[in-house]
């Protein structure tokens, strides 16, 4: 199975729809903006569950007879099995609502999830999460394919352990005040962008703009130094967009 997409930062400035292509057929994935992460509690809850370590899911959901290996197992378990029971009705409704929101062509009919004529598989679900994580600003690797279930489980166990270590090291969560500082630095360097506009972009776009905003400030400082003659002889002023 070959899975690709038309995801790019340039495209995100035009539309928040990403086309995921599976063996020549495609479907639409609607990605979320900064504003959605602040305002849409259902989206935040679902995304948090889908991207949580599987060991945490097994513990927090209190599964005894069923052990999850990843969020794809959870998706199917809730939609086609446990969702009919009272204690899981809330999470069942949550999953249904958010899936329809981000995958407008989806049809959920037991025992299958169909998106624009394409049957959902573990590999497709992993790719969907990959794009959602990318647009939310995470640095993630493209999903791998495995020759056996044992190989996949071994990889997931190692990855979960490494993800915990990376999370502790990076402390990459951005609080509201720090985010506003980032947005202000972008509007300072690029005055045509407003804070309202930036909140309607994805975190991946904000990180990209932040990098060039810092480059613009550095270039401006160096340009003034060049104009004043306060530079070493033979030094060249490089434009910050390369």
C-alpha positions as CSV (number, residue, x, y, z in Angstrom):
1,X,0.0,0.0,0.0
2,X,1.4,3.4,-1.1
3,X,0.3,6.4,1.0
4,X,1.3,9.9,0.1
5,X,-0.2,13.4,0.5
6,X,-0.1,16.9,-0.9
7,X,0.9,18.4,2.5
8,X,3.2,21.4,2.3
9,X,3.6,24.6,4.3
10,X,2.9,26.6,1.2
11,X,-0.4,24.8,0.7
12,X,-1.4,25.4,4.3
13,X,-1.4,29.2,3.7
14,X,-4.0,28.6,0.9
15,X,-6.2,25.8,2.5
16,X,-6.3,23.8,5.6
17,X,-7.4,20.7,3.6
18,X,-4.7,18.0,2.9
19,X,-5.4,15.3,0.4
20,X,-4.1,11.9,1.4
21,X,-3.6,9.6,-1.5
22,X,-3.8,5.8,-1.1
23,X,-2.9,3.7,-4.1
24,X,-4.1,6.5,-6.5
25,X,-7.3,7.3,-4.6
26,X,-7.6,10.2,-2.3
27,X,-9.6,11.7,0.6
28,X,-9.6,15.0,2.5
29,X,-8.1,15.6,5.9
30,X,-9.0,18.9,7.5
31,X,-6.2,20.1,9.8
32,X,-6.6,22.3,12.9
33,X,-5.4,25.8,13.5
34,X,-4.0,27.5,16.7
35,X,-7.5,28.9,17.3
36,X,-9.0,25.4,17.2
37,X,-6.6,24.2,19.9
38,X,-7.8,27.0,22.1
39,X,-11.5,26.9,21.4
40,X,-12.4,23.3,20.4
41,X,-12.5,21.2,23.5
42,X,-13.8,18.1,21.7
43,X,-10.9,18.3,19.2
44,X,-8.4,18.7,22.0
45,X,-9.8,15.8,23.9
46,X,-9.8,13.4,20.9
47,X,-6.3,14.5,19.7
48,X,-4.9,14.0,23.2
49,X,-6.4,10.5,23.4
50,X,-5.2,9.5,20.0
51,X,-1.7,10.7,20.6
52,X,-1.3,9.4,24.2
53,X,1.1,6.5,24.9
54,X,-0.7,3.2,24.6
55,X,0.4,2.2,28.1
56,X,-1.4,5.3,29.4
57,X,-4.5,4.4,27.4
58,X,-4.7,0.9,28.8
59,X,-4.4,2.2,32.3
60,X,-6.6,5.2,32.2
61,X,-9.4,3.4,30.3
62,X,-9.3,0.5,32.7
63,X,-9.2,-2.3,30.2
64,X,-8.8,-5.7,31.7
65,X,-9.7,-8.3,29.0
66,X,-8.5,-6.1,26.1
67,X,-5.0,-4.7,25.7
68,X,-4.4,-2.0,23.1
69,X,-1.3,-1.9,20.9
70,X,-2.0,1.6,19.5
71,X,-4.8,4.2,19.0
72,X,-6.1,2.3,15.9
73,X,-7.0,-0.5,18.2
74,X,-8.8,2.0,20.5
75,X,-10.6,3.6,17.6
76,X,-12.1,0.3,16.5
77,X,-12.8,-0.9,20.0
78,X,-14.8,2.2,20.9
79,X,-16.6,2.6,17.5
80,X,-17.6,-1.1,17.0
81,X,-17.6,-2.7,20.4
82,X,-17.5,-0.8,23.7
83,X,-19.2,2.3,22.4
84,X,-22.6,0.7,22.9
85,X,-22.1,0.5,26.7
86,X,-23.0,3.5,28.9
87,X,-19.6,4.2,30.4
88,X,-18.1,4.5,26.9
89,X,-20.9,6.4,25.2
90,X,-19.3,9.7,25.8
91,X,-16.0,8.8,24.2
92,X,-17.9,7.1,21.4
93,X,-19.8,10.3,20.6
94,X,-16.6,12.3,20.9
95,X,-14.7,10.1,18.4
96,X,-17.7,10.2,15.9
97,X,-18.0,13.9,16.1
98,X,-14.3,14.7,15.6
99,X,-13.8,12.1,12.9
100,X,-16.6,13.6,10.8
101,X,-15.1,17.1,11.4
102,X,-11.6,16.2,10.2
103,X,-12.6,13.6,7.6
104,X,-15.7,15.0,5.9
105,X,-16.0,12.1,3.5
106,X,-16.0,9.5,6.3
107,X,-18.7,6.8,6.7
108,X,-18.6,4.8,9.9
109,X,-20.6,1.6,9.5
110,X,-19.7,-1.5,11.4
111,X,-17.4,-3.2,11.0
112,X,-15.6,-0.8,8.6
113,X,-14.6,2.9,8.4
114,X,-14.8,4.1,4.8
115,X,-13.4,7.4,3.6
116,X,-14.4,8.3,0.0
117,X,-14.5,4.7,-0.9
118,X,-11.2,3.8,0.8
119,X,-11.3,1.3,3.7
120,X,-9.5,2.5,6.8
121,X,-6.4,0.5,7.8
122,X,-3.9,0.8,10.5
123,X,-1.4,2.3,8.0
124,X,-3.9,4.9,6.9
125,X,-4.7,5.9,10.4
126,X,-1.0,6.2,11.3
127,X,-0.6,8.5,8.3
128,X,-3.6,10.6,9.3
129,X,-2.1,11.1,12.8
130,X,1.3,11.8,11.2
131,X,-0.2,14.8,9.2
132,X,-2.1,16.0,12.3
133,X,1.0,16.0,14.4
134,X,3.0,17.7,11.7
135,X,0.5,20.5,11.4
136,X,0.4,20.9,15.2
137,X,4.1,21.6,15.2
138,X,5.5,18.3,16.3
139,X,8.7,16.9,14.7
140,X,7.6,13.4,13.7
141,X,8.9,10.8,11.3
142,X,6.8,9.4,8.4
143,X,5.1,6.1,9.5
144,X,7.0,2.9,8.7
145,X,5.7,-0.3,7.3
146,X,6.5,-3.6,8.9
147,X,6.9,-7.2,7.7
148,X,5.2,-8.7,10.7
149,X,3.0,-7.8,13.7
150,X,5.8,-8.7,16.0
151,X,8.1,-6.3,14.4
152,X,5.5,-3.5,14.6
153,X,4.9,-4.2,18.3
154,X,8.6,-4.1,19.0
155,X,9.0,-0.8,17.2
156,X,6.0,0.8,19.0
157,X,7.3,-0.3,22.4
158,X,10.8,1.2,21.7
159,X,9.2,4.4,20.3
160,X,7.0,4.9,23.3
161,X,10.0,4.7,25.6
162,X,11.9,7.1,23.5
163,X,9.0,9.5,23.2
164,X,8.8,9.7,27.0
165,X,12.5,10.6,27.2
166,X,12.2,13.2,24.4
167,X,9.2,14.8,26.1
168,X,11.1,15.2,29.3
169,X,14.2,16.6,27.6
170,X,12.4,19.1,25.3
171,X,9.6,20.4,27.6
172,X,8.2,21.7,24.3
173,X,4.7,22.8,25.4
174,X,4.1,26.4,24.6
175,X,2.0,28.4,27.1
176,X,-0.3,31.3,26.1
177,X,2.2,34.1,27.0
178,X,5.1,32.5,25.2
179,X,2.9,31.9,22.2
180,X,1.9,35.6,22.1
181,X,5.6,36.6,22.2
182,X,6.2,34.4,19.1
183,X,3.2,35.9,17.3
184,X,4.3,39.5,18.2
185,X,7.8,38.8,16.9
186,X,6.2,37.6,13.6
187,X,4.0,40.7,13.3
188,X,6.9,42.9,14.1
189,X,9.0,41.5,11.2
190,X,6.0,41.1,8.9
191,X,3.5,43.9,9.6
192,X,1.0,42.6,7.0
193,X,0.3,39.6,9.3
194,X,-2.1,40.3,12.1
195,X,-2.4,38.3,15.3
196,X,-6.0,37.3,14.3
197,X,-4.6,36.0,11.0
198,X,-1.9,34.0,12.7
199,X,-4.3,32.3,15.1
200,X,-6.1,30.9,12.0
201,X,-2.9,29.2,10.9
202,X,-1.4,25.9,12.1
203,X,1.4,25.6,14.6
204,X,3.7,24.3,11.8
205,X,3.2,27.5,9.9
206,X,3.9,29.6,13.0
207,X,7.1,27.8,13.6
208,X,8.2,28.4,10.0
209,X,7.3,32.1,10.2
210,X,9.1,32.4,13.6
211,X,12.3,31.2,12.0
212,X,12.2,33.8,9.2
213,X,11.0,36.6,11.6
214,X,14.2,36.0,13.6
215,X,16.2,36.1,10.4
216,X,14.5,39.3,9.4
217,X,15.5,41.0,12.6
218,X,19.1,39.8,12.3
219,X,19.2,41.0,8.7
220,X,17.9,44.4,9.7
221,X,20.5,44.8,12.4
222,X,23.3,43.8,10.0
223,X,22.0,46.1,7.2
224,X,22.2,49.1,9.6
225,X,25.7,48.1,10.5
226,X,26.6,47.9,6.8
227,X,25.1,51.3,6.2
228,X,27.1,52.8,9.0
229,X,30.3,51.2,7.8
230,X,30.6,49.2,11.0
231,X,31.6,45.9,9.3
232,X,34.8,44.1,8.5
233,X,36.3,44.7,5.1
234,X,35.2,42.1,2.6
235,X,32.2,40.9,4.6
236,X,29.0,40.2,2.6
237,X,25.5,40.9,3.8
238,X,23.4,37.8,3.1
239,X,19.7,38.1,2.7
240,X,17.8,36.2,5.4
241,X,15.6,34.3,2.9
242,X,17.6,31.6,1.2
